[in-house]
Amino acid sequence: MTDTIFALGSGPAPAGVAVIRVSGPAAAQAVCALAGLSALPEARRAVFRPLRHPASGEVLDHGLVLWLPGPGTFTGEDVAEFQGHGGVASINALLNALSDLEGCRQAEAGEFTRRAFANGRMDLTEVEGLADLIAAETEAQRRLALRLAAGEGRDRYQYWTDRLVRVLAYLEAAVDFPEDDLPESMLERNEIEIRALLGEWAQDIELGALSSGIRDGVRVAIVGAPNVGKSSLLNRLAGREAAIVSDIAGTTRDVVEVRMDLGGYLVTLADTAGLRDTRDQIEEEGVRRALRTAESADLVLFLSDDSADFDTPSHDRVQRAEGDVISVLTKADQSSHDYHAGNTVIPVSSKTGAGIGDLLRTLETACRDRLAVSAGAVAVRARHRDALSRAAEALERALSQPEAALAGEDIRLALSEMGRITGRVDVEAVLDVLFGEFCIGK
Ligand code: GDP
């Protein structure tokens, strides 16, 4: 007999309303006991009741009670929900009342979701999507997480799994019934299908890798010579004093980071030490880190207060492709400035704020350009991409196997990688069903 678990599902107290969820075989009993009912209320229909302690009968709160019979619930079990007042004492009173019920205990972290997974209500990709959804801070993160939580990953991996199983079934048929001369077209079709899968996976791996910019943020490095105004710009962009600004060249020796929400995208701005030759050892280390940050960043803001600096191509200044670099002319408020900077250079003043809007818009567009293409990908976690890569290697091997039996083993490996991603491995069961349809050799 499984325990019945309960927990506060809503945010921390104090709050207007608290939602307490109960899941397990004793959920029905919890409804009747706390709501003081002799029979269960209508399923999925809220009733307003005094909520009482089951033993003493004392009224603890007044609130809504929901009876949600399994298996069509989040956990797949019987579920009860109590919506009471969100004060610390009100919540504790209800939680204590529940723990006094036979077979009921506080849930551990993630236990509701674990049960949902165990009962087949969610696969691992949906669990990951749900975790991301709860952690989502920006619009792009929310959209990505919701796609996964809603089962887009599950469906895609299932689709791939079904196709692999079909390929395997043909290969096994070739092994089991060699005398039945499988039509040549069948094996040809298999090869075409394997190549198709390889193409789809390669694309998903590539686009899925881009989506890490949505989950973890787009990394933008601010680079330029000492004193061009990197720290000042970072502060301006972040709207707060996050980096140290000073007149003495080379004060930003380490990398300062600021996270911001830019048009729904999470952006991590990194201020780096000035790029110049230096004898100071600590500063030298800072410059090394600056270059490393610029190399590993998704985008680079190259700053200079001298428009002549933009006459050389940006990849000469920073070791990056032209499209990854945004050129920014700083201190645009200074009268000494003459602008012959082209329109690919954005003049800004951290002092007056001029041009900051243009820069933010350019940055936002750059983020959208590189992230929006990942919208269809489901391999959004490194875990998925690693497994898909291993599955792809197995398919490559299968293509070069001289014997159907060996190729079949490789397909099985690819299938078990799919199973690793979704947490579901039931290849044999699916094969049984498929063979049932086949009737080869009978
Ligand atoms: P960093 O070494 O590149 O990080 O440069 P800082 O941000 O520390 O700035 C160096 C100096 O330039 C400081 O004295 C700033 O006040 C000044 N500065 C930065 N931005 C501007 C600006 O937009 N206009 C003017 N007039 N001065 C600026």
Residues whose N, C-alpha, C, O or C-beta is under 5 A from the ligand:
A	BS01	GDP	A225 P226 N227 V228 G229 K230 S231 S232 L233 I244 V245 S246 D247 K331 A332 D333 V348 S349 S350 K351
